[in-house]
């Protein structure tokens, strides 16, 4: 922990956090944007952090397929692809998708030329499907506007589809060694502990970003960012940080105060609302299934789905719901419901199922132009989100 005697002036820090004044115990108040005082310790300096952190990273870094070795030039395409995939998704889930993408589309020009539907199908199961649409749009923009080369500066990167402040900073630092500071969930946790920040997330995000920036070195900024990510993933873990093994323990204020396991604090989340719908699983006797393409904009945009009623706040009455059925058939309710959690709500889908003749026409009451029959043997490679795979599996009795 940094010790600051009462008679000593506090170190000034160019964090744009507002005015500071000394408090006993090496803490300072920082006036937040809403005028409320936030309290955190003075915390470590870049000089205290960087040598032990980079030394640890050189010995212990995770071996990940998008990483480059010492002396190798980072490939911005692989850095970008991995960072988009890793948003809201674990490393374990991402690795097979990353390997498949770079096998099929080893260069950005190849990805830019791919059909969007093939990209969506390859992304199926990874979730947050707007990322896949933006990935494809970004690849095209890089080829058309930047001659196939990623720009190195954050401001230019942020003008590209699907690249926000975090991803721009990550690409800029990791692929190009620019002095940029990406702050993901792992880094938020490490910084909140290093500086003993007791303001709750998500309100503390601007403070954490500013504090993280004070630690970013001029050289090896990319390694520094990846080292912080690795430290958060392996040592400074959410529930039981392994402080005894941590290369930064001597400089960590939360550790010195014995409050590391309580940080970062989080504002209690409001409970997710529940939405309801009925899905129509329509099977043809010759082994086809009826699917519908979702609208491009919005949730699961552009992906395939089992046709369903709208998803509303109340459980739909069956008689009313049947007016949304895609064709006239003998519909049988399937026991149970399929639940799926999205970021902002939980969905409960009841299912009705029908088996129709092979010569059944698409006698559709709505959305005919967005529907088609797909051979069931082709389902594995279709652009179907996990939710719809669960619906089909449940309707077929293997869910
Ligand atoms: S000493 Fe403990 S709390 Fe502090 S950064 Fe290391 S693992 Fe995290």
Boltz pocket constraint, residues with backbone or C-beta under 6 A from the ligand:
constraints:
  - pocket:
      binder: B
      contacts: [[A, 190], [A, 193], [A, 194], [A, 235], [A, 236], [A, 237], [A, 241], [A, 242], [A, 243], [A, 246], [A, 247], [A, 248], [A, 249], [A, 250], [A, 252], [A, 253], [A, 254], [A, 255], [A, 260]]
      max_distance: 6.0
